[in-house]
Amino acid sequence: MLMSNANRAARLHYMANGFRLLSPGDHVVCAVSAERIPLDTLKYWSVARQEAYATAEIATQALTQA
């Protein structure tokens, strides 16, 4: 049986200039808003915290409240 990656959260390792896929999926979940972020639109993350953010505003909010 073929396994589909649709509707499945991916696990990623976030790096300074990109990310590495650890387990397949079609999206990640925003660490603050819990919004689903399709991998092809993922732009904001924290390397230190290893978490993704849905928007620049959410990323700024999360990183300045540290």
Secondary structure as the mmCIF struct_conf table of DSSP 4:
data_model
#
loop_
_struct_conf.conf_type_id
_struct_conf.id
_struct_conf.beg_label_comp_id
_struct_conf.beg_label_asym_id
_struct_conf.beg_label_seq_id
_struct_conf.end_label_comp_id
_struct_conf.end_label_asym_id
_struct_conf.end_label_seq_id
HELX_LH_PP_P HELX_LH_PP_P1 LEU A 2 SER A 4
TURN_TY1_P TURN_TY1_P1 ALA A 6 ASN A 7
STRN STRN1 ALA A 9 ALA A 9
STRN STRN2 ARG A 11 MET A 15
TURN_TY1_P TURN_TY1_P2 ALA A 16 ASN A 17
STRN STRN3 GLY A 18 SER A 23
BEND BEND1 ASP A 26 ASP A 26
STRN STRN4 HIS A 27 VAL A 29
TURN_TY1_P TURN_TY1_P3 ALA A 31 SER A 33
STRN STRN5 ARG A 36 PRO A 38
HELX_RH_3T_P HELX_RH_3T_P1 LEU A 39 THR A 41
STRN STRN6 TYR A 44 SER A 46
TURN_TY1_P TURN_TY1_P4 VAL A 47 GLN A 50
STRN STRN7 GLU A 51 TYR A 53
BEND BEND2 ALA A 54 THR A 55
HELX_RH_AL_P HELX_RH_AL_P1 ALA A 56 THR A 64
TURN_TY1_P TURN_TY1_P5 GLN A 65 GLN A 65
#
